[in-house]
Amino acid sequence: MTATRRLLITGAALIFAFGLGACGERDQVTVYKQGKYQGKPDTKPWENDPAAAIYTTSKWDKGSKTGWESAVKTRNLAQNEYTRAE
Amino acid sequence: MARMKFLCDAERCIECNGCVTACKNENEVPWGVNRRRVVTINDGVVGAEKSISVACMHCSDAPCMAVCPVDCFYRTDEGVVLHDKDLCIGCGYCFYACPFGAPQFPQAGAFGLRGKMDKCTFCAGGPEKDLSKEEFTKYGSNRLAQGKLPACAEMCSTKALLGGDGDVVADIYRQRVFKRGKGSEVWGWGTAYGKPDQPKAAAGAKS
């Protein structure tokens, strides 16, 4: 095999390899990862003592989620004037 | 409990700005910042003028939360979207992402320097000790921790602005629509995808 022929074959192999290298299929769309909250933790509203608040009529036992929800629902329903008028 | 939501009834809102004032007063919001505002369309056109009160809608899939580069947003168990001001860098990405223009930026210095973001907290304060001075200074009043609902909704004179548990709010609005015979067209399929099959208002309905 002559040197020229060897050079040609090597060149062709390189061109082939680089040429096919561009044909690879890669994801074109970036998938964003949802971030995670990095700040300070917050207290749940029902973990507060209702007596600690001034000027409030809402009552629940400290730490009682259902009690707090029921107190908030009572105020929520007060926004319906149809029931207030009846 | 479902999620905390606001609903503004455009048929009832009289653009009194009582909600804006209530919010400003309750939270001692700084000058130049409006956590809530009233938007009016067809201003001055008789019969076509409509107003709604807009603030943070506490989205279930909040865009502000998605774009924040420092991840300072969080969602409480009640579905209220809040943020930590100690982390906020005031970049303004959330303002561009929000479809309601809710994030506000107080001027923090000369040359229009932007301060940390401020927005409606559904009167739920923030990540500081509940009902503390620090919480009030940074985030405003924490009415949820007192078993109350947002001041804007509770103060609304015509009860156009409803706030609270989404299910309860929807029930109140539904009853209202049945009583007056119209109003359901403001949401649902017709609003989202056009109105080819919009049901007609009940006979004898008043505006």
Interface residues (C-beta under 8 A of the other chain):
Chain A: Y32 Q34 G35 K36 Y37 Q38 G39 K40 P41 D42 T43 K44 P45 E47 N48 P50 A52 A53 T56 S58 K59 W60 W68 E69 A71 V72 K73 R75 N76 L77 Q79 N80 E81 Y82
Chain B: M1 M65 A66 C68 V70 D71 C72 F73 Y74 T76 D77 E78 L82 H83 D84 D86 L87 A124 G125 G126 P127 E128 K129 D130 L131 N142 L144 A145 Q146 G147 K148 L149 A153 E154 K159 L162 G163 G164 D165 V168 V169 I172 Q175 R176 K179
